[in-house]
Amino acid sequence: MTSNILYVLHKIYQNLKITNNCFIGTTSKMRINYKGELINVRKLLYEITHEIKLKPNYNLVNTCGNWKCYNPEHFVFEYKDKFWSHVDIKSNNECWNWKNSVDINGYGKSGAYKKAHRVAYKLTYGKIPKGKIIMHKCDNPTCCNPNHLVIGTQQDNVADMINKNRQCKGEDVQTSKLTNTKVKHIRKMYKTGKYSQQEIGTEFGITQSHVGRIIRHDRWR
């Protein structure tokens, strides 16, 4: 944490009074000059504490009932987006499960070809770099809590599975066999024109050349 942030935090907490675990401010809409602009104190404390950057279309929801409270642990965020109405939003540390349909692997489905947890990551942190995947720190595929999502590679995901003893066995190993359902899904994704073979391969943990052979019906006729 930089000295500038520490100074700002010290300045904020000088104006807060701790009562029954609530950090009570003088008003419910305190602001502070930070990096040349007036920032909502509640938003700033939340972002620093939870190491997250809130997008403009957010709400911070009070869980303690005290409208003058600024304790960042007493707030959860929600977005003003239709997507989030399909997510069971709870506290920051709990899983936020997808309430709609899931695929054969248990991942939430947002639209025909989008995984809900990837949409949650994009809405919170921005674009996902090409070739990267979104992993669950909580190992719950239906979870859409941005605090439980981390960006990585397929290699990172495999290493994580091995470390946590979650690797598949026998026919369930992705590299040993795809299912008919997955193959059909791969072909449908490619036909939309929205996904490259490389992107599809990243989603399913297979190589671009493998995807190409599936699309050309060289495999899985």
Secondary structure, 3 states (H helix, E strand, C coil): CCHHHHHHHHHHHCCCEEECCEEECCCCCCEEEECCEEEEHHHHHHHHHHCCCCCCCEEEEECCCCCCECCHHHEEEEECCHHHHHEECCCCCCCCEECCCECCCCCEECCCCCEHHHHHHHHHHCCCCCCCEEEECCCCCCECCHHHEEEECHHHHHHHHHHCCCCCCHHHCCCCCCCHHHHHHHHHHHHCCCCCHHHHHHHHCCCHHHHHHHHCCCCCC
